[in-house]
Amino acid sequence: MKETPRCPWCGDDPLYVAYHDEEWGRPERDDRKLFEMLVLEGAQAGLSWITILRKREGYRAAFHGFEPEKVAAMSDDDVERLMLDAGIVRNRLKINSAIRNAKVFLRMQREHGSFADWLWAHVDGKPILRRLDDERVPASTELSDHISKSLKKAGMNFVGSTVIYAYLQACGVVNDHLPGCFLHPERPGR
């Protein structure tokens, strides 16, 4: 049986492969999903992505299915409860960041019609297709620098340029599937 060619970063862990095949790099315009990925990418800072993927269901339960309104309303008691929750990364700064960022996210929705509208306006609504090889995949770009600065200015944290570049890749704003990957849009036979 012939193996499906994928970006090498996902390896052969079934959770990672499913994430690569079904989510990563696909244009996402649903605000709730965009908020979920913002929380998860912020939680990942300093850790491996597979650690966060393995705790994703714990995050869904802890953060009310990533409903920004419910997360924004979380209290200090909720933070203390989550500090005991082994289903997530128990980091007070990251937990508080999810709550803070939810409040900013909601304000940005009100100001721009949706968070998706704000985010996708940075690329005129169309994903950026990058033609990279393994050695040239950047950790950040001018776009991630700009979006990171804008989010920080709006009041978010755990949104540094590297976190935001990973977020842009995850949400399909930037398509960094490598040319040999079966999901690269220019791959012959697609």
C-alpha positions as CSV (number, residue, x, y, z in Angstrom):
1,M,0.0,0.0,0.0
2,K,1.4,3.4,-1.0
3,E,1.9,5.9,1.7
4,T,0.2,9.3,1.4
5,P,2.9,12.1,1.0
6,R,2.5,14.6,3.8
7,C,4.4,17.5,5.3
8,P,7.1,15.7,7.4
9,W,6.3,17.7,10.6
10,C,3.2,15.6,11.4
11,G,5.1,12.3,11.5
12,D,3.0,9.2,12.0
13,D,1.1,10.0,15.2
14,P,-2.6,9.5,14.3
15,L,-3.7,12.6,16.1
16,Y,-1.1,14.7,14.3
17,V,-1.9,13.1,11.0
18,A,-5.6,13.8,11.4
19,Y,-4.9,17.4,12.4
20,H,-2.6,17.9,9.3
21,D,-5.1,16.2,6.9
22,E,-8.3,17.7,8.2
23,E,-7.5,21.1,9.6
24,W,-4.1,22.6,9.2
25,G,-3.9,25.0,6.3
26,R,-7.6,25.0,5.5
27,P,-9.1,28.4,5.3
28,E,-11.2,29.0,8.5
29,R,-13.7,31.7,8.7
30,D,-15.8,30.6,11.6
31,D,-15.2,32.9,14.6
32,R,-15.7,30.2,17.2
33,K,-13.1,28.0,15.5
34,L,-10.8,31.0,15.1
35,F,-11.1,31.7,18.8
36,E,-10.4,28.0,19.6
37,M,-7.2,28.1,17.6
38,L,-6.1,31.4,19.2
39,V,-6.5,29.9,22.7
40,L,-4.7,26.7,21.7
41,E,-1.8,28.4,19.9
42,G,-1.4,30.7,22.9
43,A,-1.4,27.6,25.2
44,Q,1.3,26.0,23.0
45,A,3.8,28.8,23.5
46,G,7.0,27.1,24.7
47,L,5.5,23.6,24.3
48,S,5.1,21.2,21.5
49,W,1.9,21.3,19.4
50,I,1.3,17.6,20.0
51,T,1.1,18.3,23.7
52,I,-1.8,20.7,23.1
53,L,-3.5,18.4,20.6
54,R,-3.5,15.7,23.2
55,K,-5.1,18.1,25.6
56,R,-7.6,19.6,23.1
57,E,-10.7,17.9,24.5
58,G,-9.6,19.0,28.0
59,Y,-9.4,22.6,26.7
60,R,-12.9,22.2,25.1
61,A,-14.4,21.2,28.4
62,A,-12.5,23.8,30.5
63,F,-13.2,26.7,28.1
64,H,-16.9,26.1,27.4
65,G,-16.5,24.7,23.9
66,F,-14.5,27.8,23.1
67,E,-17.6,30.1,23.2
68,P,-15.9,33.5,23.6
69,E,-18.8,34.9,25.6
70,K,-18.6,32.2,28.2
71,V,-14.8,32.4,28.4
72,A,-14.9,36.2,28.8
73,A,-17.3,35.7,31.7
74,M,-15.0,33.3,33.6
75,S,-14.1,34.4,37.1
76,D,-11.1,34.1,39.5
77,D,-12.8,31.0,40.9
78,D,-12.8,29.5,37.5
79,V,-9.1,30.2,37.1
80,E,-8.4,28.5,40.4
81,R,-10.5,25.5,39.4
82,L,-8.6,25.3,36.1
83,M,-5.2,25.4,37.9
84,L,-6.2,22.0,39.2
85,D,-7.4,20.6,35.8
86,A,-4.9,18.1,34.5
87,G,-6.8,18.2,31.2
88,I,-5.1,21.4,30.2
89,V,-1.7,23.1,30.7
90,R,-2.0,24.5,34.2
91,N,-0.3,27.8,33.6
92,R,-2.0,30.7,35.4
93,L,-0.7,33.3,32.8
94,K,-2.1,31.2,29.9
95,I,-5.4,30.6,31.6
96,N,-5.8,34.3,32.3
97,S,-4.7,35.1,28.8
98,A,-7.5,33.0,27.3
99,I,-10.1,35.0,29.4
100,R,-8.5,38.3,28.6
101,N,-8.2,37.5,24.9
102,A,-11.9,36.4,24.8
103,K,-12.9,39.9,26.0
104,V,-10.8,41.5,23.3
105,F,-12.0,39.0,20.7
106,L,-15.6,40.0,21.4
107,R,-14.8,43.7,21.2
108,M,-13.1,43.1,17.8
109,Q,-16.2,41.2,16.6
110,R,-18.4,44.1,17.5
111,E,-16.0,46.6,15.8
112,H,-15.4,44.6,12.6
113,G,-18.6,42.6,12.1
114,S,-16.6,39.4,12.9
115,F,-13.1,38.4,13.9
116,A,-12.9,36.6,10.6
117,D,-13.6,39.8,8.7
118,W,-10.8,41.5,10.6
119,L,-8.3,38.7,10.2
120,W,-9.0,37.9,6.5
121,A,-8.9,41.6,5.5
122,H,-5.1,41.4,6.1
123,V,-4.8,39.1,3.0
124,D,-7.7,40.5,0.9
125,G,-9.8,37.4,1.9
126,K,-7.5,35.0,0.0
127,P,-5.0,32.5,1.5
128,I,-1.3,33.2,0.9
129,L,0.2,30.2,-0.9
130,R,3.8,29.9,0.0
131,R,6.2,27.7,-2.0
132,L,8.7,26.5,0.6
133,D,10.9,23.6,1.3
134,D,11.7,22.2,4.8
135,E,14.7,24.4,5.4
136,R,12.9,27.7,4.5
137,V,9.7,27.5,6.6
138,P,9.9,30.7,8.7
139,A,9.0,31.1,12.3
140,S,7.5,34.5,11.6
141,T,6.9,36.9,8.7
142,E,6.1,40.6,8.2
143,L,2.4,39.6,8.2
144,S,2.6,37.8,11.5
145,D,4.6,40.7,12.9
146,H,1.9,43.1,11.8
147,I,-1.0,41.0,13.1
148,S,0.8,40.3,16.4
149,K,1.3,44.0,17.0
150,S,-2.3,44.8,16.1
151,L,-3.6,42.1,18.6
152,K,-1.3,43.3,21.3
153,K,-2.3,46.9,20.8
154,A,-6.0,45.7,21.0
155,G,-5.1,44.2,24.4
156,M,-4.4,40.5,23.7
157,N,-1.4,38.6,25.1
158,F,0.4,35.3,24.2
159,V,0.1,36.6,20.6
160,G,3.8,37.1,19.7
161,S,4.8,36.9,16.1
162,T,5.8,33.2,16.2
163,V,2.5,32.2,17.9
164,I,0.6,34.2,15.3
165,Y,2.5,32.7,12.4
166,A,1.5,29.3,13.6
167,Y,-2.0,30.5,14.0
168,L,-2.1,31.9,10.4
169,Q,-0.9,28.5,9.2
170,A,-3.4,26.6,11.3
171,C,-6.3,28.7,10.1
172,G,-5.3,28.6,6.5
173,V,-4.6,32.3,6.1
174,V,-1.2,31.1,5.1
175,N,-0.9,27.8,3.3
176,D,2.5,26.3,4.1
177,H,1.9,22.7,2.9
178,L,5.1,21.7,1.3
179,P,5.1,21.0,-2.5
180,G,5.5,17.2,-1.9
181,C,2.4,17.1,0.4
182,F,-0.8,15.7,-1.0
183,L,-2.6,18.9,0.3
184,H,-0.4,21.4,-1.5
185,P,-2.8,23.2,-3.9
186,E,-0.4,23.0,-6.8
187,R,0.4,19.3,-6.4
188,P,-0.2,17.5,-9.7
189,G,-3.4,15.5,-9.6
190,R,-5.2,17.7,-7.1
